[in-house]
């Protein structure tokens, strides 16, 4: 892959959760290209293995359930056995669920009975989305940051535009990502005396496997939601994964961002800055 610039990460042993996904797989490739050893954790082991295979010797795939602490402890053991002590964690696992998604953007006094409104959202869906985003980051950080307390380290969380302004239809995901940004700041303060920097990247709108059906119809045409997104993104396009790599490498490099902690960096084409008028 082509990097915007290169930093020396040869001393980094990185764990990336959700490592088999679209964004995190590219994070893994970029960090490995800068010399880091990368462990890709994913409940979908096949996806993680495919990514690790494309990277080569500097990567390994580990099956792990980020909602199960025992699974994470086991994964940590596997990583340390092959690469050594982890000093860099990326909490990339997360996502939304149809069970926590409304059909309508606004509630009106009268609406069709077949529309799934806020009142029809399932409690299980809400809990799933919070667990997938918040609890996974909480447990993974507990397991892997414990080994960084005496030596220092780096943690990068993945937030979202939803943390700045909640998007319509997805209340649970919006609240969960706002929680990730807050958790990032909390961890940054808590871990500062231990020399662990904690920051987050907040991507704007990128096309992934999870949101493709919301953004494009089956015939490939943009949905009305896509039109709204692009109309409110001053740069007028969806992000490419490569757009995130520069911010990733900057936050990963202790020399470049050694005094940066508790920051949530938007990489969004101007979406968070635009009021719509």
Secondary structure, DSSP 4 states (H G I P E B T S, - for coil): ---SS----TT-EEEEETTTSHHHHHHHHHHHHTT-EEEEEES-HHHHHHHHHHH-TTEEEEE--TT-HHHHHHHHHHHHHHT-S--EEEE------GGG--S-SS--SS--TTS--GGG--HHHHHHHHIIIIIHHHHHHHHHHGGGTTT-EEEEEE--GGGTSPPTT-HHHHHHHHHHHHHHHHHHHHHGGGTEEEEEEEE--B--TTTHHHHB-TTSPBPHHHHHHHHT-TT-SPBPTHHHHHHHHHHH-HHHHTT--S-EEEESTTGGG----
